[in-house]
Amino acid sequence: MAEDAVFPRLVSLACHDLRTPLATVSGFAHTLARLDGLATPADRYVQMMLAASGEMAELLDGLGLVARIEAGRYQPTPTEGDTLALAEAVASRLGVERVEITGSGGGVAVDPEPAEQAVYGLIRCALRHGGLERVAVEANGSELAVSPITEAAGPIVIAEDLRDLGAAVGMRVVVALGGSAELNGATLVIRLPAS
């Protein structure tokens, strides 16, 4: 096996192997959450464990997907979608109070789960590294325009400065889907393949 193909394969194996202990932690946290009479602060700790195990699963999914992309083993299965529906799905994950959605949307041909994961990672990065409470996402045609992108967050969002796994995954997934993402001033323009 060529040296450049070894690392993505090791990352894929690590993601796979980490799922077993994560499933154990998540399973027991769900079991504890169903118990009646869990006292404070134990009830809060269980909710924190559930949230953290969900986030860990998302991180592993992203890392595994990038490993497949880097190894040339990712084959997207595009289906009909809509940029407005995609933006709404991401907003519901991040909190509708944090993402203002406008525009009429448009048809795209994308692998739905990876596309949502990519857009989620990019928008979450803009919020987190921009120190923002809210961003606007305009969905028109096959494009999503996310603003504002602060000057400090810009290089991180487009993965020039690798400090956010979600954004790094998002950029690679958008390209693997046949799209692009670039900064246009204080706006991140995500272009997905039109249907």
Number of C-alpha atoms within 10 A of each C-alpha: 6 6 7 10 13 12 14 22 17 13 18 20 13 14 20 13 11 13 15 11 10 14 14 12 16 21 14 14 19 15 11 16 19 10 9 8 8 13 8 8 8 12 16 13 13 19 15 13 18 20 14 14 19 15 12 16 18 14 17 19 19 24 21 22 22 24 23 17 19 17 16 12 12 15 11 16 11 15 12 12 20 25 26 24 16 21 23 21 16 21 22 12 13 15 13 14 11 17 24 17 19 16 14 13 20 18 19 22 20 24 17 18 9 21 22 23 21 23 27 22 23 28 27 24 26 29 22 14 18 20 13 15 11 18 21 18 25 21 24 17 20 21 25 28 23 24 23 20 26 18 12 12 21 23 15 21 34 22 20 11 13 13 15 20 18 24 28 24 26 29 24 20 26 23 15 19 20 14 18 17 22 15 17 11 13 15 18 23 19 21 20 24 17 18 15
